[in-house]
Amino acid sequence: MNMEQIRVNGSQPYDLWFGRGAFGQLTEQLPASCPDTRSACLICDETVAALYAEPAEQVLRGLGYAVSRFSFPDTVDPRTLEIYEKLIVHLQETDMQSNGILVAMGGTRVQRLAGFAAGTFGNNTKWVAAPTTLAGMIEPRTVERYALRVGNAKDAVGVEKPPVIAVCDTEYLDTLPDAQVRSGYAHVVRYSVLGYSRVTKSLPKIRDLKIPEAGSRAELPSEETVLSSVRAAANCEETVFLDYAGELATAIEQASSFEISRGYALASAMGVLAQMSVKAGYCDRKRYRYLATRLMQFGLPTGTSLPWEEIRKYIPVTFETTKKDDDKAQTESCIVLKDVGCAAVSMTAEEYEKNLRGAVATCRSVCAGFVNPEELYLPYSKELVIRMALAWFLDGFSLLDLTEMPGEDIRAMGSCLRELLTVENLALPCGESATVLRLLLPLIGVIDLDDVHFSLGAGLFLRPHEDYIQLLRAHGMTITTDPEKREFVASGRLTPGAYTITNRNAAEQVCGLLFTLPLLHGDSTVLIPDNMYRKNLIHMTVNILHMAGVEINTTDYGYFVRGEQSYNRFGLRDLTPERDWSLAAMFETLSYITGETVPMADMPMASIQGERIITDYLEQLREAAEEGETEVRIDMGNVPNLIPCVALAASLTDGVTTTLAGLEVLSDREGNRLQSIAMVLATLGADITVSRLPEEETDIYIIRGRECLGGGIVDSMGDQRIAMMAAIAAWGCEQPVTVTDSEVVERSFPGFFDEIDKIAKQID
């Protein structure tokens, strides 16, 4: 790449030279920028000094300067009064001229020290920024005030003294420690989410991201990524936007007593503010998941494990509600994430505190302890309850009492069925429940209603529906989509006939047809692939329909459904709702990890839920470890809800390499669950790779088991099962686990983290 000259905007603009070997540009540019300069002081820590000081000093001596060096241990924060005093003494002892120049080689902390010293030592002292870190190259204009840390307050005293010139020599990045590379990526991600398209385009596409290898270093960014980020910082017209998340990052740094680096604090702050933006309705979860994926890609936190009470002390906002003269509440300007870019909004200090506190509260930390032996009462199986409720409803349009059945998916079915009874708004709130949508969509084709609006959550709307819609259209229904409102509008009458399902991953579509086709005036058939995934879900549906008096005949090609049948809800009285085995699987996995039994009340050993097989899978892993087997293969195609559990258990089966196959079943789940599960486990320290076996046409995980994982801060990726998996993983990690966007567990297990807190019994 050729040398790039960039004009850095600000109160006192200056030029920045970018590229490999950029430090050599000083021989041409510095004499013009600093005429009559006779002396120079190189400021750096001891690590940078060992790598780059001598060649840098040669460049400065070549300009005729008398050169001295001021260095300090790399474990010391240079933004302190103690280091500042030592620097001033050094400048005095070396007879530094009042028109001398300071050359700051290092990260952002060194830049702040040099800028402050130049602004306070003599009238004509100038300085040059020569950042050696990724963050130092990208961040120049984020803060135009160069300041020191006094006590536990960052940037307590400062001056506005920008450099006369900056040189970003990308050769310095080659020797950058891994932690500093990752820290610098936080600044790259910031410009990407702020809407700088060149930064985003320079990064790997989300769908092409590779799962980080266990213990691997972060790859250095391309020069295009660094350059586009530097340009974004240099040319941003709104400094307030440029410092997105900066104040909160400072508060997180201070609340941690500066144990958290700037880049990691910035990543945490971006995660919290993005959560706040979602909760306040300024952006949707898709945007938040983009940010979370980018952060985890680079091994950065997606939120904070620090309590709100500690962070609150350092945020420069008075959270007491104050009144203006016109008796209106004092407002604060807050930068929020939008679906594209960001925006400044006004809210009262009280609202600001409430929103921030709520966002921090979504970061739930789990510190493993001894397992509490008290029995757990898990929620009832949502798949079972939802099907029972629909079968009950179809006999006389009466509602099953679901008030004792917690979970957003169950509430969504209850709300939709109540709306169908009102026949007024005809707006069915499906939320994020694909099950509710797929069971009810064909039903509109047999009841005397038109223009029924299905309201979908952002994640559900983006999931694949076209095959199902086309099949229903081919049999008489009219279904339109409204992307702006995230709605499907259904009308028309369904006709009997042959319904052909070609997608192996369409079990819920089959279930929806089996509920509806018996009500048509004519017989129908449902043809399914031989290797259909999630057949256990179809078998559950057939069992419930049979109890409700509806006959479904299994054939060699799929199912034969006789028309003009009717439902009998009283046949369901003998069917007791079962507690959810897909949730019990999480605690069975906890028992596997710890060797301590987690007692669960009322769990049916003989169950119509396919997820009951979790105990067999865990026993298979246990036997492999005990008998010295080195390889295990498990096909997960019929039970996708168990994949997070089994993947976690395999990650902690030391000495055994486990292949989990049939993972293409995840392609129809929330977000990119195939990638998300692996990304979260890899971030926690698991040795997991994603691959594909073309000859078998299957996606696989290859998991090399370890004795323990590391821990850390990970995001749920909008998936309740990933959130639960990460929390359970804490018992197999050396450090606590913090799950951000943890509220997604409300969809199926609202009290999950409360139960986890009870289980994680700590020793006093």
Beta strands, then each sheet from edge to edge (+ up, - down):
strand 1: 4-8
strand 2: 14-19
strand 3: 39-45
strand 4: 66-72
strand 5: 101-106
strand 6: 126-131
strand 7: 146-150
strand 8: 153-159
strand 9: 165-169
strand 10: 331-337
strand 11: 342-348
strand 12: 364-366
strand 13: 370-371
strand 14: 427-431
strand 15: 452-456
strand 16: 477-482
strand 17: 487-492
strand 18: 498-500
strand 19: 524-527
strand 20: 552-554
strand 21: 558-561
strand 22: 631-635
strand 23: 657-661
strand 24: 687-693
strand 25: 698-704
strand 26: 712-715
strand 27: 737-740
strand 28: 760-761
sheet 1: 1+ 2- 9- 6- 5- 3- 4-
sheet 2: 7+ 8-
sheet 3: 10+ 11-
sheet 4: 12+ 27- 26-
sheet 5: 13+ 28-
sheet 6: 14+ 15+ 17- 16+
sheet 7: 18+ 19+ 21- 20+
sheet 8: 22+ 23+ 25- 24+
end
